[in-house]
């Protein structure tokens, strides 16, 4: 059983991580919707925003750096597929 202090710290960290992860997921979801819509100029800027949000989440330790890299790679492949 964790001590009260470490339990409080864990709750605080979870709240911070939840915010950062939610922000990244929101941007990625919006990017996927933009890709489905098909406007090429908006897709490029949306993918850049999503990559930035994923990098911020990875740098803060909210998600693993490989998780961010994998998700950015998938968005980039979607970007290329939308361009054809």
C-alpha positions in Angstrom: 0.0 0.0 0.0 1.5 3.3 -1.0 2.0 6.0 1.6 -0.5 8.9 1.5 2.1 11.3 0.1 3.1 9.1 -2.8 -0.6 8.4 -3.5 -1.2 12.2 -3.7 1.8 12.6 -6.0 0.6 9.8 -8.2 -2.9 11.4 -8.5 -1.3 14.8 -9.4 1.0 13.1 -12.0 -2.0 11.2 -13.5 -4.0 14.4 -13.8 -1.2 16.1 -15.6 -0.6 13.1 -17.9 -4.3 12.8 -18.6 -4.4 16.4 -19.8 -1.4 16.0 -22.1 -2.5 12.7 -23.5 -6.0 14.0 -24.1 -4.7 17.0 -25.9 -2.5 14.9 -28.2 -5.3 12.4 -28.9 -7.7 15.3 -29.8 -5.2 16.7 -32.3 -4.6 13.3 -33.8 -8.3 12.6 -34.1 -8.9 16.0 -35.8 -6.0 15.2 -38.2 -7.6 11.9 -39.1 -10.9 13.7 -39.9 -9.0 16.3 -42.0 -7.3 13.5 -43.9 -10.7 11.9 -44.6 -12.0 15.2 -45.8 -9.2 15.4 -48.4 -8.1 19.1 -48.5 -4.4 18.7 -49.1 -3.2 22.1 -47.7 -5.1 21.5 -44.4 -3.9 18.0 -44.2 -0.2 19.0 -44.2 -0.7 21.6 -41.5 -2.8 19.2 -39.4 -0.2 16.5 -39.6 2.5 19.0 -38.5 0.3 20.1 -35.5 -0.3 16.4 -34.6 3.4 15.6 -34.8 4.2 18.6 -32.5 1.5 17.5 -30.0 2.8 14.0 -30.0 6.4 15.2 -29.5 5.3 17.4 -26.6 3.6 14.4 -24.9 6.7 12.2 -25.5 9.1 14.9 -24.2 7.1 15.3 -21.0 7.0 11.5 -20.4 3.3 11.2 -20.9 3.7 8.7 -23.7 6.7 6.7 -24.7 8.9 8.2 -27.5 8.4 5.1 -29.6 4.6 5.4 -29.2 4.8 9.0 -30.5 7.1 8.0 -33.3 4.8 5.2 -34.4 1.8 7.4 -34.4 3.6 10.1 -36.4 4.7 7.5 -38.9 1.1 6.3 -39.4 -0.1 9.9 -39.9 2.6 10.5 -42.4 1.6 7.3 -44.4 -2.0 8.6 -44.3 -0.8 11.9 -45.6 1.1 10.2 -48.5 -1.9 8.0 -49.3 -4.2 11.1 -49.3 -1.9 12.8 -51.8 -2.3 10.1 -54.5 
